[in-house]
Amino acid sequence: MPSSDAPAPEIFKPLDPAPRLLMGPGPVNVYPSVLHAMATPMLGQFDPQFTAYMNEVMVLYRQVFQTKNQWTLLINGTARAGIEACLTSMITPGDKVLVLNFGRFGHLLTEISERCGATVVTLDTAWGTVFEADQVRDAIKQHRPQIVATVHGDTSTTMAQPLAEIGAACREFDALLYVDATATLGGMEIDVDGWQLDAVTSGLQKCLSGPPGSSPITINQRIVDVVMRRKHIEEGIRPAGYQAADGQRIQSNYFDLPMLLDYWGPQRLNHHTESTSMLYAARECARVILSQGLQTTFARHKQASTALRAGLRAMGLELYGDENHRMDNVTGVHIPSAVDSDKVRAEMLVDFGIEIGTSFGSLHGVIWRIGTMGYVCSKPNILRCISALEAALRRNGYVAPPGAAVDAVYGVYDGKK
Ligand SMILES: Cc1ncc(COP(=O)(O)O)c(C=O)c1O
């Protein structure tokens, strides 16, 4: 090996990152017990102990998703793995998909649907706003899509699309409803069965406070009926008497829902090797949240974002987006024109050990996004973040009324606002 390619001695040091408080839009700090769970010894994927853990994961996530759906399971990969598994399996090339596009992740749903061979129509609205239920119903009536796809909380704009009436509109016109709840599951109410959401997917690294790399999903019988019409089991594992379904084979093997259901179901038909440590992590995330209580967890997120916003306003900063439709777990705030946005973020990170988020596309350099998700969403962390931001802004030429922001945060936690 030429000497210039020799690894620097640092590479042989163990990992030792500086501590960070992750208050961006995700990933966020992981519950300590989740890290602990990930150090649990490996098991073989068909060891009865491991398959029992898989079943427990299904039971736990049914409660997290507030659903009776039998098929509530994990897709290995980040949140978009769950999105791709659903859309790839649900969309037969040529299907029409209506995407409710109110941010970057609406564009992602459009892109993935197009890759699946769908004819995509979008309903668009300005970033920072969401849709009225009537607008959505009218669009479904006009376009008659097989599938409606939407994000619940789009972290790019920090807006949450109300979903309670959209499921009924989809049923009225016989469309399936897919929802990306990556950033809201475990942080805001999502009543999968009550709101008639047919397929919902998430990720671990936001309000569930796990590491990125596992995507909990839930699908109801309407979705199962559609994807089963495309069931083709790969050669080499086909059970006796197997007959392929008539529908077009799903183009992805990894994200083939019928094969995944056979793997997660009583048949335990071999597919991929389940990501053992991520399953342990996902199980622990759900266990922690459910032992705290779902409604308690939602209330904690609401209180933390209310306190953060009170602090930001007390600094004279302007919040971003439609105030009636903000997510409870990430806040957009306009960057004061006097300051260098990257410098303030860098000082927050290096001097205070706190990460806040930048933004995408037209919002880059316009707003910061501050997350109050999962383990991070607590009074001490809101106070730390607000105090540090006040100091970093002052060093960079934006002077807020001293102490007003911290007082405003205390005001919310003391119940005075
Ligand atoms: C709403 C939403 N959907 C999808 C994703 C994609 O998630 P991942 O990066 O885990 O694939 C994100 C990530 O930020 C998100 O916020």
The ligand as a Gaussian input file, in Angstrom:
#p B3LYP/6-31G(d) Opt

LIG

0 1
 C      -41.923000      13.687000       6.483000
 C      -40.721000      12.889000       6.087000
 N      -40.859000      11.880000       5.212000
 C      -39.829000      11.130000       4.813000
 C      -38.554000      11.367000       5.280000
 C      -37.421000      10.525000       4.781000
 O      -36.873000       9.821000       5.828000
 P      -35.524000       8.988000       5.753000
 O      -34.437000       9.988000       5.618000
 O      -35.496000       8.289000       7.080000
 O      -35.609000       8.057000       4.618000
 C      -38.352000      12.406000       6.209000
 C      -37.015000      12.712000       6.718000
 O      -36.709000      13.767000       7.208000
 C      -39.463000      13.183000       6.612000
 O      -39.341000      14.189000       7.487000

